[in-house]
Amino acid sequence: MREIFLEPTSGQAKFVILELSSVIGGAGESHPLPWSALRFDERGQAYSTFLPKNDLKTSPAYGREQLADATYAGGEQTRRYFAEHFTR
């Protein structure tokens, strides 16, 4: 987990940013993951997700400048992707 995006008015966590490694081991693209897709593991004292790594790799990914731009619709694209592919 690289960063957490908060809802400004409520202060609730909305997304975490996962940075998957590239093929050559460097930093890869940033993948927003809805906070609701995370679960806290009491035993391991860490957050985990039910999503397989291959599904994360195909999720929307953005460059740092896109994530920093408040007018970019990355949050909406990410919400749609996870709503369409991973509703429980």
C-alpha positions, -999 to 999 in steps of 0.1 A, spaced: 0 0 0 15 33 -11 -11 59 -2 -46 63 11 -71 87 -5 -96 103 19 -130 118 12 -124 155 21 -158 161 36 -162 130 58 -125 120 63 -134 84 54 -109 63 34 -121 58 -2 -91 42 -20 -57 29 -13 -30 31 -40 -11 -1 -48 20 2 -68 26 -32 -85 62 -39 -94 72 -37 -131 88 -66 -149 123 -53 -143 117 -47 -106 111 -10 -106 80 9 -97 51 2 -118 18 19 -124 -4 30 -95 -37 10 -91 -64 25 -69 -82 -1 -49 -115 7 -31 -111 7 7 -141 -17 8 -120 -44 -10 -96 -45 20 -100 -66 52 -79 -63 83 -63 -96 93 -61 -95 132 -36 -124 133 -12 -110 107 -19 -74 118 -21 -63 82 -46 -55 55 -53 -79 27 -77 -82 -2 -98 -110 -17 -88 -99 -52 -63 -121 -71 -31 -104 -83 -40 -110 -120 -73 -91 -114 -54 -62 -98 -31 -61 -128 -60 -56 -152 -77 -29 -130 -74 8 -139 -39 21 -135 -27 57 -135 5 77 -135 15 98 -105 5 131 -123 -30 117 -131 -36 107 -94 -25 141 -82 -50 159 -106 -82 164 -87 -101 170 -120 -91 136 -134 -119 111 -133 -98 82 -120 -119 77 -90 -151 73 -110 -134 49 -135 -121 28 -106 -155 27 -89 -171 15 -121 -145 -12 -128 -148 -27 -93 -186 -25 -93 -188 -43 -126 -162 -70 -119 -163 -76 -82 -197 -71 -67 -204 -95 -39 
